[in-house]
Amino acid sequence: MIIVARLNLTASFYGGPGYSLYHAMGSQSRVPLAPHFHDEYLICAQIRGDEKCHVAGKLYEFRAGDVALINPLQVHTGNTQGEDVEYISLYVDRQLVERMARDLGAPDSSPEFTVVKSASQEALIEEMRRLLELLQHSQRALLFPTAAAEEDAEIEIPVRHVATGREPSAPQSTVGSESSSAGIDGLAIESAVGRVVIHAFEEFSNLRTPMLRSTNRVPHRKIARALDYMRGLGPGVPADAVALDRLSEVAELSKYHFLRQFAQIVGMTPGAYLRTLRLCQAARMLRTTATPILDIALAVGFADHPSFSRAFARHMGLTPSEYRRLGPL
């Protein structure tokens, strides 16, 4: 995500197997998010304040008690407003959702949300609050604005870092009270994540009824074909595979019409979409492999570590090394 922040907004990042959680709160804060997307499902609970965002070309307004539901790779914007804002965003990995669907015996192992906004979701929000409380008790948060060696105006994240929560326990050679407690915390967190995910997908997705239309459906057949092509490209593809000539050829449109239609329907230019895809690929590699950060940067098309770190920090709000500290997926 692209974040521009004031010092009076504080956000905490937590992570674990199959999820990341982002808790933001502040006074007199206004945080605009440019068009972006994630590789995960997003379940966002508006606790206080208002927010406006565009999803699939439609403007939605969220107030306290509302929940936003965004599918993977679904382009959206955001803009928090008001003198007192707070929200909890849970990013859920696709593989976790696929396992859940199989365990529930659902007819489709890759369900998608069929609504973007649902109002007055007190029960779901309470489950997300409980998950946040468990994480606050058991983990040390990565705080936003991010810690940095020196302020970087290009990243637009001011230097400030406050440690909260409990320090992570050192590995134990024998099972003692601390490791036992950590195990109990981990089980409670896993259960809490599961409750939120099952609740959201049972009520707001096509988990049980695959024929229901996903909000991520692209109405333009030729643009949809180009998107499928772009999403199928791995990191490190040759330049001609993502050249405008090639993309418009896949879509069977002239370059002019392809650019215009793509931006209008998707909400981003093809170049911005490809860059965001690469950053999503990098984020997954950071939490699923031990590959050095420089190697990841080069694999997804960046020339060096600094340019990759700046772009990644704009996208995620954390540097690559901090994001990796959220733990394996």
N, C-alpha and C positions, 0 to 999 in steps of 0.2 A: 504494500500500500504506500502511497505517496503522502507524507505527513508534514504539515507545517504547524508548529506548536508554539504556544506561549508558555512562559515559565510556570503559570498557575494551573497547568494541566499535568496531572501525574498519572502514569499508567504502569501497571505491573504485568509482566509476562510470566506465565508458568507453562511447563510442558511435561508430557509423559507419553507412554506408548499409545499412539494413535490419535493424539490430540495436542492442541495448544490452546491456552486460555489467555485472554487479554482483558484486563480490568482497567477502565479509564474513569477518572473523576476529576472535577475541578470547578472553579468559580469563574464566572465571566469569561468562559472559554469559547472559542470559535475555531473549530478544526475542519478545514475543507479538505476533502479527499478527491483527487482527480480520478478520472476513469481508470479502473484497475480491476484485477480479478485474482482469485486464489486457486490453488490446486485442490483445496479441501472444501467440504461443505461448511457453511457458516450459519450458526444459530446465535442471534444477537438479541439480548434482552435490554430494553430501554428502562433504566431504573428511575432516573430523574432527567428533566430537561426534554428538549425537542430535537429532532433530527429530520433532515430532508435528504432523500437520495433518489437517483434515477436508476431503475433496473429495467432492462429490456425496453428502453425508450420511454418509460412511464415514470412520472414523479410520484413518490410516496412520502407521506408525512408520518413520522413516528412520535408518539407521546409516551409518557410514563405508563408502564403496564403492557406496552406493545412488544411484539417479537418479530424480528426480521429473519427470513429464511432464504439463503442464497445457495445456489448449486455450484459445484466446481466449474471453473472457467467462465462463470457468468459475470459479464462486465457490469460494474455498478459504480456509483459515486456516493459521496456522503458529505454532510455538513451539519455538525452539531451546533446548537444555538441555545442561548439562554444564560442566566447568571449562575446556574447550578446544574451541572450535567453529570451523569454517571451511567455507564453501560457495561455489560459483560458480553464479550464475544468469544464463543467457543468454536474453534476450527477443528473439524473432524476429518481424519484421514479416510480416503475411500476404502482402504482395506478393512478398517474397523467396521464401516457400514456394511461391507460385503459379508463379513463374518456374522454380524448381527442378523442380516437378512437370512442367511443360511440357517442360523440357529433357530430363528423364528419360523422356518419353513415357508418363507415368502416365495411367491411365484417368480419374482425377479430379484436377482442378487445385486443389481445396481439401481436401486430406486432413486428418484429425484423429487425435490419439493415441487408441489403443484400450486402453492400460494407463496407470495412474497411477504405479506404482512398479515398478522393475526393480532387483533386487539384484545385487551383484558385477559392476558394469560398468566394469572396470578400463580397457578399451580406450577407451571413450567418455570416461571421466573424464580419461584421459591426453591425449586430443585437446582437451578443454576447458582443461586445464592449459597446453598448448602455446599455445592461443589467448590465454590470459591473459598468458603470458610475452611474446608478441609485442606485445600492447597495452601492457604495462608498459614495454617498450623504446621504443615509438614514440610514445606519447601521454602527455600530462599528465593525471593522474586528477583527477576531481572527488571530493573526499573527504567522507565522512560521519563524524561530524556535520558538517552543512553550515556554510559560512562565513555569517555574518550580521552586520548592523550592530550589532544588540543582541540579547540573548537574549529569546526570545519563549516564555513559559510555555505559551501555547496550542498552539504547534507541537510542543512537547515534544522539541525537538532542541537539545542543548546547543551552545554556541558553541565550536567548535574547528575549525581548518583546517590541514592539513599538506600542503604541495605535494610530490608525488613524481613520478618519471618525467621525461621530457624535455620541455622547453618546446616548443610547436609552432613549426615553422619559419615565418618570414615568407615571404610570396609572393615568388617569384623572377622577375625579368624575363627571365633566360636560364636554360637548363638547365645546372646545375652539379652538383657532387658531392653537395651536400645535397639538391637536389630529386630527383636520381636515386635517392639512398638512400631518400627519402620514398616515391618511387614503388615501389621494391622492397618496402618495409615494407607499403605499402597492398596490393600484390598478395599478399604472404604472409598478411596478415590476412584478406583476402577469401577466399583458398583455405582458410585454417583455419576460418573461419566455415562455409564450404560443406561441409567434411568433417564437422563436428559436426552440421549440419542434416541432411545426407544420411544419416549413420549413424543418427541418432535416428528419422528418418521411415521409413527402410527397415526398421528392426527393430521399431518400436513404434507404427506407425500403419496406417491402411487405404490407404496410398499405392498399393499394388498390388492390393489387394482391397477395393474400395469397399463391399462388402456387410458387412464387419466393423463392428460397432457402436462408435461413438465413446463415450468416457467422458462426453462433454458432452451426451449425449442426455437430454432431459427426459421422464420417463415419464408425466407428467400432461398429456394433450392440451390441456386448457383453459388451464393455466398456460403451456404451451409457446406457445400462440397469443398470450397476453398478452406474453410475452417477445419474440416476433417483432415484435409491434406496437411495443413500447418501443424495441427495437434499431433499428427503421426510422425512428424520429423523428430529425430533424436538430436541431441546436442552435437555440434561439430559438423553439421552438414555443409557441403560446399556452397559458396555464395550464389551460384546460379540456381540452386534449388529453391532459394527464397527470394530471387529477384522478382521485380514487379512483372516482368514479361512472363515468367513462369507461373506466378500466382494468377494473373489474369487469364492465362491459357487454361489453367485448371478450372477456373470459373466459367470459361467460355464467354468472356466479356472483353470488350476493349479496355485498355488500361484506364482511360478516363472514367468509363462507367463502373469499372471494378472499384476504383478508389472512392468514387462518390457513394456507391451502394454500400461498400464495406463500412465506411465511416458512419453512414446513416443508420445502418441496421445493427452493427456491432457496438458502436459507440466509441471506437478507437480507430486510429489509422492502422493499416497492416503492419507498418514498421513498429509502432508502439505495442501492438499485440504480440508480435514475434519477440520483442525484447522482454515483455512480461512473461511469456512462455519460458524463455531461457532462465529468468530469475526464479520461476517456479521449479524448474528442473534443478537449478542449483540448490534451492532450499531443501528439496527432497534428498539430494546427494549429501548435503551437510548432516542430515539426521539419520541417514541409512547406511552411510559408508564412513570409513576413516580416511578417505582420500584427502590429501593436503589441499588447503584452500586455494593456493595458486593453481594447482592442477584442475580444480573445479572451475576456476575462473577461465582458464584457457579452454577447457572442454566446452563451455557454453558460449564461447565467442568473444571473451574480453581479452584485451591485449596484455593486461598486467593486474596485479593484486590491488593497487590503489583505486583504479577506475572501477573494478568489480565491487570493491567494498563500498564506495560511494553510491553506486547504483543500487546495491543490495540494501544499504541503510535507508535509502529513500523509499524502497519498496516495502521493507519489513519493519522499519523502526528500530532495528537492531543490526549491529555489525555481523558479518558472517560467523566470527568466532563466538559472539554472544548467542546468536541463534543456535549454534551447535550445542551450546551449554544447556538448552532446553531438554536435551536427552534424545535417545533414539526413538524412532516411531514404532 
